[in-house]
Amino acid sequence: MNFFCKLLGPRADFAQTMTDAELQLMQRHAVYWHQGIQQGRVTGFGLVADPRGAFGIGIVEFDSEAEARAFTDDDPTIRSGQGFAFEIAPMPMGFVQG
């Protein structure tokens, strides 16, 4: 089953105001999600430049929401304890390229 994962930053202007340390954290986050692609669990991910506040999205494929949550809980941003959070919603219908 596919799940939509929305990463919320610790503040609304995070994408514009991140520190060097936060930039390094986001680089580790990108590596983590890219590894998910290589493992066949992540269909795609990226930044959404919403003018109300940027956020990250990822589409993942797991057997259960608990497995999807375990994947997002292990994300470096969440493990950092710096105020990031994921919202997860099932996608009962979805299509991917390929």
C-alpha positions as CSV (number, residue, x, y, z in Angstrom):
1,M,0.0,0.0,0.0
2,N,1.2,3.5,-0.7
3,F,1.3,6.3,1.9
4,F,1.7,10.1,1.5
5,C,4.2,11.4,4.0
6,K,4.3,15.2,4.7
7,L,7.3,16.5,6.6
8,L,6.7,19.6,8.6
9,G,9.7,21.7,9.6
10,P,10.2,23.2,13.0
11,R,9.0,26.7,11.8
12,A,7.1,28.0,8.8
13,D,10.1,29.8,7.3
14,F,12.5,26.9,7.8
15,A,13.4,26.5,4.1
16,Q,14.4,30.2,4.0
17,T,16.1,30.5,7.4
18,M,17.8,27.1,8.0
19,T,21.2,27.3,9.7
20,D,24.3,25.5,8.4
21,A,23.7,22.7,11.0
22,E,20.1,22.4,9.8
23,L,21.3,22.3,6.2
24,Q,23.6,19.4,7.1
25,L,20.7,17.6,8.8
26,M,18.6,18.1,5.6
27,Q,21.4,16.6,3.6
28,R,21.3,13.5,5.8
29,H,17.5,13.5,5.4
30,A,17.9,13.4,1.6
31,V,20.4,10.6,1.7
32,Y,18.0,8.6,4.0
33,W,15.1,9.0,1.5
34,H,17.4,8.3,-1.5
35,Q,18.3,5.0,0.2
36,G,14.6,4.3,0.5
37,I,14.4,4.7,-3.3
38,Q,17.2,2.2,-3.7
39,Q,15.4,-0.2,-1.4
40,G,12.2,0.0,-3.4
41,R,10.3,1.6,-0.5
42,V,10.2,5.3,-1.7
43,T,8.5,6.2,-5.0
44,G,9.5,9.8,-4.8
45,F,10.2,12.7,-2.4
46,G,11.0,16.4,-2.5
47,L,10.3,19.9,-1.3
48,V,7.0,21.7,-1.9
49,A,7.6,25.4,-2.1
50,D,4.2,26.4,-0.7
51,P,4.1,30.2,-0.2
52,R,2.3,29.5,3.2
53,G,5.3,27.5,4.3
54,A,7.4,24.9,2.5
55,F,7.2,21.3,3.4
56,G,8.6,18.0,2.3
57,I,6.6,15.1,0.7
58,G,7.4,11.5,0.2
59,I,5.4,8.6,-1.3
60,V,6.3,5.3,0.3
61,E,5.2,1.7,-0.2
62,F,4.8,-0.5,2.9
63,D,2.4,-3.2,4.0
64,S,1.0,-1.1,6.8
65,E,0.9,2.4,8.2
66,A,2.9,1.1,11.2
67,E,5.8,0.2,8.8
68,A,5.5,3.6,7.1
69,R,5.6,5.3,10.5
70,A,8.7,3.2,11.5
71,F,10.4,4.4,8.3
72,T,9.6,8.1,9.0
73,D,10.4,7.8,12.7
74,D,14.0,6.7,11.7
75,D,14.4,9.8,9.5
76,P,17.4,11.9,10.7
77,T,15.1,14.9,11.0
78,I,12.8,13.1,13.5
79,R,15.7,11.5,15.3
80,S,17.3,15.0,15.8
81,G,14.5,16.0,18.2
82,Q,14.5,19.5,16.7
83,G,10.7,19.9,16.1
84,F,10.2,18.1,12.8
85,A,7.0,16.0,12.4
86,F,5.5,13.7,9.7
87,E,1.9,13.5,8.8
88,I,1.1,10.2,7.1
89,A,-2.0,9.3,5.1
90,P,-2.8,6.1,3.2
91,M,-3.3,6.3,-0.6
92,P,-5.8,3.7,-1.4
93,M,-5.5,4.4,-5.1
94,G,-2.2,5.5,-6.7
95,F,-0.2,5.1,-9.8
96,V,3.5,5.4,-10.4
97,Q,5.5,5.7,-13.6
98,G,7.3,2.5,-14.7
